[in-house]
Amino acid sequence: MKVLIIGASGFIGLPVAQAFVRAGHIVYGQTRSEDKAKQLAAQEIIPIVCGPTDVNKYMSLIPTLDAIVDAMGGTDVKVAGEALLSTVAIAASALRHPTAQNLAYIYTSGTWVHGENRKDVVSDTTPVTNPTELTAWRPAQEQRVVANHHVNGIVIRPSLLYGRGGSLLAPLFRRAHEGRVTWHGEPGGRLAVVHCDDLAEVYVLAAERAAVAGGRIFDASNDVNESTDAFLQRLVEVSGAQGPYEYQKPTNLFEATLNTTTILRPYLARALLGWRPRKASLIDHLDIYYNAWKASEGLL
């Protein structure tokens, strides 16, 4: 396959691009940075330096691509995501040969659309009725993707990522390294989590099996949700921080969302794509993940 990753140097995009390369596919990676482009090239990813919605820079690929992955990050993902889908759909309709299958378009959402719920078990097919305020716009974009007639739309919802450089957990690891473990929210929560490498495999499987995955929304998360309290206590032990850990009141929507409890039991990616998370849980190998973050920050 020929695959284009939008946001290929990001915490989601890079492992996804690397996974496609390992699977034997031709991979193009969009990045804004010349320095990042060199890093992508070293990973056998063909770099395209431009803004994520600057489709003119990669328009020539549209007729022969098999899949596009939207793994954009940043604060403008709502507007940029809508623009990218619209532009790619128009280009695919105009440029692809009538005998070509619809271009697989994989959109990255997130399990926070399920919202805070400490009582009910939810899954891929549970109706989304109470998303967190931060992600309230995402369900509508998910539906635009899977309902678009010009692409074969697929949605993947990662849960909270761990591994490598830490992603959203990096600020917590930084505070732990400085001596205190603090987390925004209230005790008693449970975290739905997935390792970035396991997540990457979902994208590869979805693209390779797009005929089955098209029009579907997949929650990508480990089988077991982890106790937030147990995770914070383990981080105190691993980091050598002064205990006990502390909860603080959120000061913005992101901090409030980060502590979202979702009792998640996803099944579609396992049933339809044969996906199985293989990495050890966040708590079980927290010493490895914490040290990986330290190494990425030059602290080892």
C-alpha positions in Angstrom: 0.0 0.0 0.0 0.9 3.7 -0.3 0.0 5.6 2.8 0.2 9.2 3.8 0.4 10.2 7.5 -0.6 13.7 8.3 1.3 14.7 11.4 3.9 12.0 11.0 6.4 13.4 13.5 3.9 13.6 16.4 3.4 11.2 19.3 0.7 9.3 17.5 1.9 9.9 13.9 5.5 8.7 14.2 4.8 5.3 15.7 2.0 4.9 13.2 4.3 5.7 10.3 7.0 3.4 11.6 4.4 0.6 12.0 3.4 1.0 8.3 7.0 0.9 7.3 7.6 -2.3 9.3 4.5 -3.8 7.6 6.2 -3.3 4.2 4.2 -0.4 2.9 5.4 2.8 1.2 4.9 5.6 3.7 4.8 9.4 3.1 4.9 11.6 6.2 3.7 15.2 6.4 5.6 17.5 8.8 6.1 21.2 9.2 9.7 21.0 10.1 12.8 20.5 7.9 14.6 18.9 10.9 11.7 16.5 11.5 11.8 15.7 7.8 15.3 14.4 8.1 14.3 12.3 11.1 11.5 10.8 9.1 13.7 10.1 6.1 16.1 8.2 8.4 13.1 6.0 9.4 12.4 5.2 5.7 9.4 7.6 5.7 9.2 9.8 2.7 8.9 13.4 4.1 6.6 16.1 2.8 7.3 19.5 4.4 4.2 21.6 4.5 1.2 22.5 6.7 -1.2 19.6 7.3 -4.0 21.1 5.2 -1.7 22.3 2.4 -3.0 19.6 0.1 -1.4 21.1 -3.0 1.9 19.8 -1.7 0.7 16.2 -1.8 -2.1 16.5 -4.4 -0.2 14.4 -6.9 -0.3 11.4 -4.5 -4.1 11.3 -4.2 -4.8 9.3 -7.3 -2.6 6.4 -6.2 -2.7 6.4 -2.4 -4.4 3.6 -0.6 -4.9 5.4 2.7 -4.5 8.8 4.5 -4.2 8.9 8.2 -5.1 12.1 10.0 -2.9 12.1 13.1 -2.7 15.9 13.5 -2.0 17.5 16.9 -2.1 21.1 18.1 -4.7 23.5 19.2 -6.3 24.0 15.8 -7.3 20.3 15.1 -11.0 21.0 14.9 -10.8 23.5 12.0 -7.8 21.8 10.4 -9.5 18.3 10.6 -12.7 19.6 8.9 -10.7 21.3 6.2 -8.5 18.3 5.5 -11.4 15.9 5.2 -13.3 18.2 2.8 -10.3 19.0 0.6 -9.2 15.3 0.4 -12.7 14.1 -0.4 -13.1 16.7 -3.2 -9.6 15.8 -4.6 -10.3 12.0 -4.4 -13.6 12.5 -6.2 -12.0 14.5 -9.0 -8.6 12.7 -9.4 -9.0 9.0 -8.7 -9.7 6.6 -11.6 -13.3 5.2 -11.7 -11.9 1.7 -11.1 -10.0 2.7 -8.0 -11.4 1.8 -4.7 -12.3 4.6 -2.4 -9.4 6.1 -0.6 -9.2 4.9 3.1 -9.4 8.0 5.3 -8.5 7.2 8.9 -9.4 10.0 11.4 -7.9 10.2 14.9 -10.5 11.0 17.6 -10.3 9.9 21.2 -12.2 7.9 23.9 -12.8 11.1 25.9 -15.9 11.5 23.7 -17.5 8.9 26.0 -17.3 11.4 28.8 -17.0 11.0 32.6 -18.8 7.9 33.8 -17.7 6.0 36.9 -20.6 3.5 36.9 -21.4 2.1 33.4 -19.3 0.0 31.1 -19.0 1.5 27.6 -17.7 0.1 24.3 -17.2 1.1 20.6 -20.9 0.9 19.9 -22.2 2.8 22.9 -24.0 5.9 21.8 -22.0 9.1 22.5 -24.3 11.3 24.5 -22.1 13.0 27.1 -18.7 13.9 25.7 -16.3 15.9 27.8 -16.5 19.7 27.1 -13.1 19.7 25.6 -14.0 17.1 23.0 -17.7 18.0 22.5 -17.1 18.8 18.8 -15.5 15.5 17.9 -18.6 13.2 17.6 -19.9 15.4 14.7 -16.5 15.2 13.0 -16.5 11.4 13.5 -19.8 11.2 11.7 -18.6 13.4 8.8 -15.8 11.0 8.3 -17.7 7.7 8.3 -20.6 9.2 6.2 -18.5 10.7 3.5 -19.2 9.2 0.1 -15.9 10.1 -1.5 -13.6 8.3 0.9 -13.8 5.1 2.9 -14.0 6.8 6.3 -12.6 5.0 9.5 -12.4 6.5 13.0 -9.9 5.4 15.6 -10.3 6.6 19.2 -7.1 6.3 21.2 -7.4 6.3 25.0 -4.8 8.0 27.1 -1.4 7.1 25.6 1.7 5.9 27.4 5.2 4.8 26.5 8.2 6.4 24.8 8.4 10.1 25.6 5.3 10.1 27.7 2.9 12.3 25.6 0.2 13.7 27.9 1.8 12.0 30.9 5.1 13.9 30.4 4.1 16.9 32.6 3.2 14.5 35.4 6.5 12.7 35.0 8.3 16.1 35.1 6.6 17.0 38.4 7.5 13.6 39.8 11.1 14.1 38.8 11.1 17.5 40.6 9.9 15.8 43.7 6.0 15.8 43.9 3.3 13.8 42.2 0.3 15.9 41.6 -2.7 15.1 39.4 -5.8 17.2 38.5 -9.1 15.8 39.5 -10.7 13.6 42.3 -9.6 10.3 43.8 -11.2 7.0 42.8 -10.9 7.4 39.1 -9.9 4.8 36.5 -7.9 5.4 33.4 -8.4 3.9 30.0 -5.0 3.7 28.5 -3.1 2.2 25.5 0.6 2.1 24.6 1.6 4.1 21.5 3.1 1.1 19.8 -0.1 -1.0 20.3 -2.2 1.9 19.0 0.0 2.1 15.9 -0.9 -1.5 15.0 -4.6 -0.6 15.0 -4.0 1.9 12.2 -2.1 -0.6 10.1 -4.8 -3.2 10.5 -7.6 -0.7 9.7 -5.9 0.4 6.5 -5.0 -3.2 5.4 -8.6 -4.3 6.1 -10.3 -1.1 5.0 -13.0 -3.1 3.1 -14.1 -4.4 6.5 -13.2 -1.4 8.6 -14.8 1.3 6.4 -17.6 3.2 8.1 -16.6 1.9 11.5 -15.5 3.6 14.7 -12.9 1.8 16.8 -12.1 2.5 20.5 -8.4 1.6 20.9 -7.6 0.8 24.5 -6.2 -2.0 26.7 -8.6 -4.6 28.1 -8.2 -3.4 31.7 -8.7 0.2 33.0 -6.2 1.2 35.6 -6.8 2.7 39.0 -5.7 6.4 38.9 -4.8 6.2 42.6 -2.7 3.1 42.2 -0.9 4.6 39.2 0.0 7.8 41.2 1.2 5.8 44.1 3.3 3.6 41.9 4.8 6.8 40.3 5.8 8.0 43.8 7.7 4.8 44.3 9.3 4.6 40.9 10.4 8.3 40.8 11.5 8.6 44.4 9.2 11.6 44.7 8.1 12.8 48.1 4.8 11.2 49.0 2.0 11.1 49.3 0.6 12.0 45.9 -1.9 14.8 45.7 -5.0 15.7 43.7 -5.5 19.3 42.7 -8.5 21.2 41.4 -8.4 21.5 37.5 -7.8 25.1 36.3 -8.8 24.6 32.7 -10.7 22.2 30.4 -7.7 20.1 29.5 -6.8 19.4 33.1 -10.4 18.5 33.9 -10.5 16.1 30.9 -7.2 14.4 31.6 -8.7 12.7 34.7 -11.8 11.4 32.8 -12.9 8.0 34.1 -14.3 5.8 31.3 -14.9 2.1 32.1 -14.1 1.0 28.6 -14.4 -2.5 27.2 -13.8 -2.1 23.4 -14.3 -5.1 21.2 -14.6 -4.1 17.5 -10.9 -3.8 16.7 -10.4 -7.2 18.3 -13.3 -8.8 16.5 -13.0 -7.3 13.1 -9.3 -6.5 12.8 -7.7 -9.2 15.0 -6.0 -6.5 17.1 -4.5 -7.5 20.5 -2.6 -5.1 22.7 0.8 -6.7 23.6 2.6 -4.1 25.8 2.6 -4.4 29.6 0.2 -2.3 31.4 1.0 1.3 32.5 1.4 0.4 36.2 3.1 -3.0 35.7 6.0 -1.5 33.7 5.9 2.1 35.0 9.6 2.0 35.9 10.4 1.3 32.2 8.0 4.0 30.9 9.2 6.6 33.4 12.9 5.9 32.5 12.0 6.1 28.8 10.6 9.6 29.4 13.8 10.5 31.4 16.0 9.3 28.6 14.0 11.3 26.0 14.5 14.4 28.2 18.3 13.7 28.6 17.8 13.1 32.3 19.4 9.6 32.5 
